[in-house]
Amino acid sequence: MNVIVDYFLLNLALYVGFILENKAFVWTQVPDHYKLNFLLLNLFWFYSSTVVELYKDVLKKDADNTIKASIISLLMFAATPVLIKLALPQLNFSNTFLIYFFLLLFPSILVWKTLFLLVRKARRRLWIEYRKVVIIGANQMGKDLYKYIVDNPEMGYKVEGVFDDKNFNAEFDEKLLIGKIDECFDYVKSNGIFEVYCALPNSESDRIKTLMQEADKQMVRIKLVPDIKGIFDNNVMLAVYGQMPILMPRREPLDNKSNEISKRAFDILFSSFVLIFFLSWLIPIIAIIIRLESKGPIFFRQLRSGKDNKPFYCMKFRSMKVNADSDSKQASKGDSRITKVGAFLRKTSLDELPQFINVLLGDMSVVGPRPHMLKHTEDYSNLIDKYMVRHFLTPGITGWAQVNGYRGETKETTSMYKRVEADIWYLENWSFFLDLKIVFLTVWQAIRGNENAY
């Protein structure tokens, strides 16, 4: 159904685009060269949607990935005919036709995908053919696994019950207990169970080996849930070096070179755009206004903690009178050091704009954890667990913490803890689309105003 609707919308947009461009041909047969163009564009869509696996697991894929794959498919699809038109102008891709076509196709595909996701959310349990599984182990790991499968129906699994020789975890529903561990494989064979998940603790390694051997004899798929709660308090990443499993305490998408390159490319393009079209005329105007109100430099340069905790000079428009406390004392509400012009610059975040020069130089990124003063890094690294983890990333002009309200003065350690927590979440969940979302929210908050900006 997903494929059929997409191709229907594609070809409807093609025909309507043809009508809009050739009003005289509405009631006549479509010319042959248009038929060739229609066929080529259908092939381009097939290529684009296949590359991003748009139609793979449409009932199981989560909503964010579905929308993301749709947008990438559309962008790839839009680029293909444009590039071919440049290389092979004889194919007669009319500019007017392509504009009409894309203006019709983009919103219709995205609206359809959104409607599909809304309907799927309500009907998914009926559409997905669930595979039955059982869990061995009524401990905390078994409970967590059961809850995860129940909370994520897109996985396509249904837990039939739990096998354990001992009493249930206090928070586990005892109605789920359907037998002793030794009875598991008889139940599996007679009830068409697809997989067995073993969540027994490491202390029962001999029992686990016996269960694995029995599963092989009975031709039953078994998966092990390693007991690592005592080591890690969050999600972990698994890598395999040869035959050795390696557990990492967190995922770091930007540790991937291609992700790092794409983020850096975005930083260069975005900062260049801001510098050329905004700062080229804003700097002289703001410089004159700053100088008219108070003596001192136009820019304020301060050593701050960068990636891998390497210090760099962070640039801002000067918003305070020249003072001796700037490297140790945060700005506070009603701070007498802030000038009238500076108060406006800070309220609108215009004082941060020179940091796009830092971005172009590679010291900062458009999005990332905010760089802190060296003294704050030294102080908070001794007070907050995992504080230094945020320095695995290149610091940013804006970040996930800032768009969630964690900005400005940190009077209490709790405020900084929440900021660090948000920064680490960003490190573990980075995506290009998350960066775009943060940029959009930052612009919106700058327009709307933020009570913590002073």
C-alpha positions as CSV (number, residue, x, y, z in Angstrom):
1,M,0.0,0.0,0.0
2,N,2.8,2.4,0.9
3,V,4.5,1.8,-2.5
4,I,1.3,2.1,-4.4
5,V,0.2,5.4,-2.9
6,D,3.7,6.9,-3.3
7,Y,3.8,6.0,-7.0
8,F,0.2,7.2,-7.5
9,L,1.1,10.6,-5.9
10,L,4.3,10.7,-8.0
11,N,2.5,10.2,-11.3
12,L,-0.4,12.4,-10.3
13,A,2.1,15.2,-9.6
14,L,3.7,14.5,-13.0
15,Y,0.5,14.8,-14.9
16,V,-0.8,17.9,-13.0
17,G,2.6,19.5,-13.6
18,F,2.3,18.7,-17.3
19,I,-1.2,20.3,-17.4
20,L,0.0,23.4,-15.5
21,E,2.9,23.9,-18.0
22,N,0.9,23.0,-21.1
23,K,-2.6,24.3,-20.6
24,A,-3.3,23.9,-24.3
25,F,-2.7,20.1,-24.1
26,V,-5.1,19.3,-21.2
27,W,-7.4,17.3,-23.3
28,T,-4.9,15.9,-25.8
29,Q,-2.6,12.9,-25.6
30,V,0.6,13.4,-23.6
31,P,3.5,13.9,-26.1
32,D,6.1,11.1,-26.4
33,H,9.0,13.1,-24.9
34,Y,6.9,13.7,-21.8
35,K,6.2,10.0,-21.6
36,L,9.9,9.3,-21.6
37,N,10.4,12.0,-18.9
38,F,7.6,10.4,-16.8
39,L,9.3,7.0,-17.1
40,L,12.7,8.3,-16.2
41,L,11.3,10.1,-13.1
42,N,9.6,6.9,-12.0
43,L,13.0,5.1,-12.3
44,F,14.7,7.9,-10.4
45,W,12.2,7.6,-7.5
46,F,12.7,3.8,-7.5
47,Y,16.5,4.4,-7.2
48,S,16.2,7.0,-4.5
49,S,13.7,5.1,-2.3
50,T,15.7,1.9,-2.7
51,V,19.0,3.5,-1.6
52,V,17.5,4.8,1.7
53,E,15.3,1.6,2.1
54,L,12.2,3.7,2.3
55,Y,9.9,0.7,2.0
56,K,11.7,-1.7,4.3
57,D,9.8,-2.6,7.5
58,V,7.2,0.2,6.9
59,L,5.0,-1.3,9.7
60,K,7.9,-1.6,12.2
61,K,10.2,1.4,11.4
62,D,9.7,4.2,13.9
63,A,8.1,7.5,12.9
64,D,11.3,9.6,13.0
65,N,13.2,7.2,10.7
66,T,10.2,7.0,8.3
67,I,10.0,10.8,7.9
68,K,13.8,11.1,7.7
69,A,14.0,8.4,5.0
70,S,11.2,10.2,3.1
71,I,12.9,13.5,3.2
72,I,16.3,12.0,2.1
73,S,14.5,10.2,-0.7
74,L,12.9,13.4,-1.9
75,L,16.1,15.3,-1.8
76,M,18.0,12.6,-3.7
77,F,15.1,12.3,-6.2
78,A,15.1,16.1,-6.7
79,A,18.9,16.2,-7.3
80,T,18.9,13.4,-9.9
81,P,16.9,15.0,-12.7
82,V,18.6,18.3,-12.2
83,L,22.0,16.8,-12.5
84,I,20.9,14.8,-15.6
85,K,19.4,17.9,-17.2
86,L,22.8,19.6,-16.8
87,A,24.6,16.6,-18.3
88,L,22.0,15.7,-21.0
89,P,20.0,18.8,-21.9
90,Q,18.5,16.9,-24.9
91,L,16.2,15.0,-22.5
92,N,13.9,18.1,-22.4
93,F,13.3,18.4,-18.7
94,S,11.5,21.8,-18.7
95,N,12.5,24.0,-15.8
96,T,8.8,25.1,-15.4
97,F,7.6,21.5,-15.4
98,L,10.2,20.5,-12.8
99,I,9.2,23.4,-10.5
100,Y,5.5,22.6,-10.7
101,F,6.2,18.9,-10.3
102,F,8.4,19.2,-7.1
103,L,6.1,21.8,-5.6
104,L,3.2,19.3,-5.9
105,L,5.2,16.1,-5.0
106,F,7.1,17.2,-1.8
107,P,4.1,18.3,0.3
108,S,1.9,15.5,-1.0
109,I,4.4,12.8,-0.1
110,L,5.1,14.2,3.4
111,V,1.4,14.7,4.2
112,W,0.7,11.2,3.1
113,K,3.5,9.8,5.2
114,T,2.3,11.7,8.2
115,L,-1.3,10.4,7.7
116,F,0.1,6.9,7.3
117,L,2.0,7.1,10.6
118,L,-1.1,8.4,12.4
119,V,-3.2,5.5,11.1
120,R,-0.4,3.0,11.7
121,K,-0.1,4.1,15.3
122,A,-3.7,3.2,16.0
123,R,-3.7,0.0,13.9
124,R,-0.2,-1.4,14.1
125,R,-1.1,-4.1,16.6
126,L,-3.6,-5.5,14.1
127,W,-1.3,-5.1,11.0
128,I,1.9,-6.6,12.4
129,E,2.1,-10.4,12.5
130,Y,3.7,-10.9,15.9
131,R,6.2,-13.6,16.6
132,K,5.7,-15.4,19.9
133,V,8.7,-15.4,22.3
134,V,9.4,-16.5,25.9
135,I,11.8,-15.3,28.5
136,I,13.9,-17.4,30.9
137,G,14.6,-15.5,34.1
138,A,12.2,-13.5,36.2
139,N,14.9,-11.2,37.6
140,Q,15.4,-7.5,36.9
141,M,16.9,-8.1,33.5
142,G,14.0,-10.3,32.5
143,K,11.6,-7.6,33.7
144,D,13.4,-4.9,31.7
145,L,13.4,-7.0,28.6
146,Y,9.7,-7.8,28.9
147,K,8.9,-4.1,29.4
148,Y,11.0,-3.1,26.4
149,I,9.3,-5.6,24.1
150,V,5.8,-4.5,25.3
151,D,6.7,-0.8,24.8
152,N,8.1,-1.3,21.3
153,P,5.4,-3.2,19.3
154,E,7.2,-2.3,16.1
155,M,9.7,-5.1,16.9
156,G,7.0,-7.6,16.0
157,Y,7.4,-9.7,19.2
158,K,4.8,-10.9,21.7
159,V,5.9,-12.3,25.1
160,E,3.9,-15.4,25.9
161,G,5.3,-15.9,29.3
162,V,8.3,-16.3,31.6
163,F,10.1,-19.4,32.9
164,D,11.9,-19.4,36.3
165,D,12.6,-21.7,39.2
166,K,12.6,-19.0,41.8
167,N,10.2,-16.3,43.0
168,F,9.4,-13.4,40.7
169,N,11.0,-10.0,41.0
170,A,8.7,-7.9,43.2
171,E,7.8,-5.6,40.3
172,F,7.0,-8.5,37.9
173,D,3.5,-9.7,37.3
174,E,3.4,-13.3,38.6
175,K,0.6,-14.2,36.1
176,L,3.3,-14.2,33.5
177,L,5.0,-17.2,35.1
178,I,4.1,-20.3,33.0
179,G,6.6,-22.9,34.3
180,K,10.0,-24.0,35.6
181,I,13.1,-23.5,33.4
182,D,13.3,-27.2,32.6
183,E,9.8,-27.1,31.1
184,C,10.7,-24.3,28.7
185,F,11.6,-26.2,25.6
186,D,8.7,-28.6,25.8
187,Y,6.4,-25.5,25.9
188,V,8.3,-23.9,23.0
189,K,8.0,-27.0,20.7
190,S,4.3,-27.4,21.4
191,N,3.2,-23.8,21.2
192,G,5.0,-22.5,18.1
193,I,7.4,-20.1,19.9
194,F,9.7,-18.3,17.6
195,E,12.6,-17.4,20.0
196,V,13.8,-17.8,23.6
197,Y,15.4,-15.0,25.5
198,C,17.7,-16.1,28.4
199,A,18.0,-13.4,31.1
200,L,19.7,-15.5,33.8
201,P,22.5,-13.8,35.8
202,N,26.2,-14.5,35.0
203,S,26.4,-16.5,38.2
204,E,24.4,-19.2,36.4
205,S,26.8,-19.6,33.5
206,D,26.8,-23.4,33.6
207,R,23.0,-23.4,33.4
208,I,23.1,-21.0,30.5
209,K,25.5,-23.2,28.6
210,T,23.2,-26.2,29.2
211,L,20.2,-24.2,27.9
212,M,22.2,-23.2,24.8
213,Q,23.1,-26.8,24.1
214,E,19.5,-27.9,24.5
215,A,18.3,-25.1,22.3
216,D,20.6,-26.4,19.5
217,K,19.3,-29.9,19.9
218,Q,15.7,-28.8,19.8
219,M,16.3,-26.5,16.8
220,V,15.2,-23.5,18.9
221,R,16.6,-20.0,18.5
222,I,18.0,-18.7,21.8
223,K,19.3,-15.2,22.5
224,L,21.3,-14.2,25.6
225,V,20.7,-11.0,27.6
226,P,24.1,-10.2,29.3
227,D,23.9,-9.1,32.9
228,I,25.8,-5.8,32.8
229,K,23.7,-3.6,35.1
230,G,26.4,-3.7,37.8
231,I,28.9,-2.2,35.4
232,F,26.9,0.2,33.2
233,D,24.0,2.4,34.3
234,N,22.8,3.3,30.8
235,N,22.6,1.8,27.3
236,V,25.8,0.4,25.9
237,M,27.1,-0.2,22.4
238,L,28.5,-3.6,21.3
239,A,31.3,-4.0,18.8
240,V,33.1,-7.2,17.7
241,Y,36.8,-7.4,17.3
242,G,37.5,-10.7,15.6
243,Q,35.6,-13.0,18.0
244,M,35.8,-10.7,21.0
245,P,32.7,-8.7,22.0
246,I,33.6,-5.2,23.1
247,L,31.1,-3.2,25.2
248,M,31.2,0.6,25.2
249,P,29.4,2.7,27.8
250,R,27.8,4.9,25.2
251,R,27.2,5.3,21.5
252,E,29.0,8.2,19.8
253,P,27.6,8.8,16.3
254,L,30.2,11.5,15.6
255,D,32.9,9.0,16.2
256,N,32.0,7.8,12.7
257,K,34.2,9.6,10.2
258,S,31.4,10.2,7.6
259,N,29.1,11.7,10.3
260,E,32.0,13.9,11.4
261,I,32.7,15.1,7.8
262,S,29.0,15.8,7.2
263,K,28.7,17.9,10.4
264,R,31.9,19.8,9.5
265,A,30.6,20.5,6.0
266,F,27.4,21.9,7.4
267,D,29.4,24.0,9.8
268,I,31.5,25.5,7.0
269,L,28.5,26.2,4.7
270,F,26.3,27.6,7.5
271,S,28.9,29.8,9.1
272,S,30.0,31.1,5.6
273,F,26.4,32.0,4.9
274,V,26.0,33.9,8.1
275,L,29.4,35.7,7.7
276,I,28.8,36.8,4.1
277,F,25.1,37.7,4.3
278,F,24.8,39.0,7.9
279,L,28.0,39.7,9.8
280,S,29.5,41.5,6.8
281,W,27.2,44.4,7.5
282,L,26.2,43.7,11.1
283,I,29.8,43.9,12.5
284,P,30.4,47.6,11.4
285,I,27.0,48.7,12.8
286,I,27.3,46.9,16.1
287,A,30.9,48.0,16.4
288,I,29.9,51.7,16.1
289,I,27.1,51.3,18.7
290,I,29.3,49.5,21.2
291,R,32.0,52.2,20.8
292,L,29.6,55.0,21.2
293,E,28.4,53.7,24.6
294,S,31.7,52.5,26.3
295,K,35.4,52.4,25.7
296,G,37.1,49.2,25.0
297,P,37.5,46.5,22.2
298,I,34.6,45.6,20.0
299,F,35.1,41.9,20.4
300,F,35.5,40.0,23.7
301,R,38.0,37.1,23.5
302,Q,38.0,34.6,26.3
303,L,39.8,31.3,26.8
304,R,37.3,28.5,27.1
305,S,37.4,24.7,27.1
306,G,37.2,23.1,23.7
307,K,37.2,19.6,22.3
308,D,39.3,17.2,24.3
309,N,39.5,20.0,26.9
310,K,41.9,22.0,24.7
311,P,41.6,25.8,25.4
312,F,40.7,28.2,22.6
313,Y,39.8,31.9,22.4
314,C,36.0,32.1,22.1
315,M,34.8,35.4,20.4
316,K,31.8,37.5,21.3
317,F,30.6,41.1,20.9
318,R,31.7,42.9,24.0
319,S,28.5,43.3,26.2
320,M,30.2,44.5,29.4
321,K,32.4,47.3,30.6
322,V,36.0,46.2,30.7
323,N,36.5,44.5,34.0
324,A,38.9,42.2,35.8
325,D,36.3,39.5,36.8
326,S,35.3,38.4,33.3
327,D,37.3,35.2,33.4
328,S,36.0,34.0,36.7
329,K,32.6,35.5,37.4
330,Q,29.4,34.7,35.4
331,A,27.0,37.3,34.2
332,S,24.0,37.6,36.6
333,K,20.6,39.2,36.4
334,G,21.0,43.0,36.9
335,D,24.8,42.7,36.6
336,S,26.2,46.2,36.8
337,R,29.0,45.3,34.4
338,I,26.5,44.9,31.5
339,T,26.1,47.9,29.3
340,K,22.7,49.0,27.8
341,V,23.7,47.9,24.4
342,G,25.2,44.7,25.9
343,A,21.9,43.9,27.6
344,F,20.1,44.0,24.2
345,L,22.8,42.0,22.5
346,R,22.7,39.3,25.2
347,K,18.9,39.2,25.3
348,T,18.7,38.6,21.5
349,S,21.9,36.4,21.5
350,L,23.4,38.7,18.9
351,D,26.5,38.9,21.1
352,E,27.2,35.2,20.1
353,L,27.3,35.9,16.4
354,P,31.2,36.4,16.1
355,Q,31.5,32.7,17.2
356,F,30.7,31.8,13.6
357,I,34.3,32.9,13.0
358,N,35.3,30.3,15.6
359,V,33.2,27.8,13.7
360,L,34.9,28.6,10.4
361,L,38.3,28.2,12.1
362,G,37.3,24.8,13.4
363,D,37.4,25.6,17.1
364,M,33.6,25.4,17.4
365,S,30.6,23.9,15.7
366,V,27.2,25.5,15.0
367,V,25.6,22.9,17.4
368,G,27.3,21.3,20.4
369,P,27.8,21.8,24.1
370,R,28.4,25.4,25.1
371,P,32.1,26.1,25.9
372,H,32.7,27.0,29.5
373,M,35.3,29.2,31.2
374,L,38.5,27.3,32.2
375,K,37.8,28.0,35.8
376,H,34.3,26.6,35.6
377,T,35.6,23.5,33.8
378,E,38.1,23.0,36.7
379,D,35.5,23.6,39.4
380,Y,32.6,21.5,38.0
381,S,34.8,18.6,36.9
382,N,35.3,17.9,40.6
383,L,31.6,18.3,41.5
384,I,29.7,16.6,38.6
385,D,30.2,13.0,37.5
386,K,30.7,12.7,33.7
387,Y,31.2,16.5,33.4
388,M,34.3,16.0,31.2
389,V,32.4,13.7,28.8
390,R,30.9,16.7,27.2
391,H,34.4,17.6,25.9
392,F,34.4,14.6,23.6
393,L,32.5,17.0,21.3
394,T,33.4,20.2,19.6
395,P,31.7,23.0,21.5
396,G,28.8,24.8,19.8
397,I,27.2,28.2,19.5
398,T,23.9,26.6,20.5
399,G,23.1,23.1,21.8
400,W,20.4,20.7,23.1
401,A,20.8,22.1,26.6
402,Q,20.2,25.6,25.5
403,V,17.0,24.9,23.5
404,N,15.7,23.0,26.5
405,G,16.1,26.1,28.8
406,Y,19.5,25.2,30.4
407,R,21.3,28.4,29.6
408,G,22.6,31.5,31.4
409,E,23.8,31.7,35.0
410,T,24.2,28.5,36.9
411,K,23.7,29.4,40.6
412,E,23.3,25.8,41.7
413,T,25.2,22.7,40.9
414,T,21.8,21.1,39.9
415,S,21.5,23.6,37.1
416,M,24.9,22.6,35.7
417,Y,24.1,18.9,36.2
418,K,21.0,19.2,34.0
419,R,23.0,21.0,31.3
420,V,25.7,18.3,31.4
421,E,23.0,15.6,31.2
422,A,21.5,17.3,28.1
423,D,25.0,17.6,26.5
424,I,25.7,13.9,27.0
425,W,22.3,13.0,25.6
426,Y,23.2,15.0,22.5
427,L,26.5,13.2,22.2
428,E,24.8,9.9,22.3
429,N,21.9,10.8,20.0
430,W,23.4,13.1,17.4
431,S,22.0,13.2,13.9
432,F,22.0,15.8,11.1
433,F,18.3,16.3,11.5
434,L,18.7,16.8,15.3
435,D,21.2,19.6,14.5
436,L,18.7,21.2,12.1
437,K,16.0,21.0,14.8
438,I,18.3,22.7,17.3
439,V,19.1,25.5,14.9
440,F,15.4,26.1,14.2
441,L,14.5,26.1,17.9
442,T,17.4,28.5,18.6
443,V,16.2,31.0,16.0
444,W,12.7,30.7,17.3
445,Q,13.8,31.3,20.9
446,A,15.9,34.3,19.8
447,I,12.8,35.8,18.2
448,R,10.5,35.0,21.1
449,G,13.1,35.9,23.8
450,N,14.4,33.8,26.7
451,E,14.1,34.7,30.3
452,N,17.5,33.2,31.1
453,A,19.3,35.3,28.5
454,Y,20.8,38.3,30.4
